[in-house]
């Protein structure tokens, strides 16, 4: 069930109406839980069973971790949770990838192996809810969190429908306390939630799907023929598409949750105004980057075990972060590039320290633009369908391929306008919040902006595209 569909709009109206009906708080939570299962089952009903398995295993594992004192027993309980969750994730997401690479490796050894195709269907959102429920068990194991006393509350934490399939990845310490007392949105919260839902849909339906996606698709679909200018146009289009698509989903999720009085963490803070790559990952997919930091980078030793180990930990974290995004060496390469960027940035910082000139506005803007340029290069591997396509696009971006394809003057102008508007908006909002800026707009101005967005959403001729991160 897509946020950008009439089905979801009807679903949401019914869910909110029942939620605000005069039923007890426990009944409302049960209603949200059942609604969340229905929301997920709209894609593939049997895959709800996978969520049930993760929920039950982690519920009992956390209870056991809280009761047991012996380290061996506690490690076994944690291992049961890790093996169950990562086992399911590994089979459904990486089973085919591992089999394909095993076949290639066997071929290098002179062994001809042709297994039957696995034909595994990837459950939507499995990476998100797996990381979410794992964080709960790990926090209980570390004694940073007490296990929930309510199975209903825990099950709702795992499956809360606004962020179930594409985040933000919510921590139990943030969400479970919100279930202790009845939540009800104030008038201002309900209005702001509706605004966020509208803004998110506008980002997805109009900016990502109608304006940017067709240009990115055409350029990357003609990788063999695309030249210098159009390779950059297509890549800039994808950089905008993936931001508006993913940030649009997160904005919708936060808005929908707020309609019922729940608070979800920000997942994007205007990342294309980042100055450097550490700053970028503090602004892009914040819930994943903070998860990788807290549950992978720091446990590996972080920056506490010497210079070489720090760089190894950085690269390992980003390689696994890339693999989290997809079962393909292209995503691993994408992660490796970000690991390389972070490593080089850290080294430069240790050599030159922070100088006065980096504090000047023009210098900061220049560094920000350079950061965005290098991020765009990584997006080539994220968007291309194969390594050969990615390398042809990169060759074109440095002028090494003939220009035999034209995305069109109008498309180029649209991409230029949207990209310039996006970057300007990110820099203006870099140290602000969207809500604080919105509050300074006069009521009549807000009404006009929302009316224009809603009209554009309704009239948008774009395809009903799924959100890009559903595949992860």
Buried (B, 14 or more C-beta within 10 A) or exposed (E): BBBBEEEBEEBBEEBBEBBBEEEEEEEBBBBBBBBBBBBBBBBEEEBBEBBEEBBBBBBBBBBBBBEBEEEEEBEEBBEBBBEBBEEBBBEBBBBBBBBBEEBEEEEEEEEEEEEEEEEBEBBBBBBBBBBBBBBBBBBBBEEEBEBBEBEBBBBBBBBBBBBBBBBBBBBBEBBBEBBEEEBEBEEEBBBBBBBBBBBBBBBBBBBBBBBBBBBBBBBBBBBEBBBBBBBBBBBBBBBBBBBBBBBBBBBBBBBBBBBBBBEBBBBBBBBBBBBBBBBBBBBBBBBBBBBBBBBBBBEBEBBEEEEEBBBBBBBBBBBBBBBBBBBBBBBBBBBBBBBBBBBEBBEEEEEEEEEEEBEEEEBBBEBBBEBBEBBBBBBBBBBBEEEEBBBBBBBBBEEEBEBEBBBEEEBBEBBEEBBEEBBEBBBEBBEEEBEEEBEEEEEEEBEEBBEEBEEBBEEBEBEEBBBBBBBB
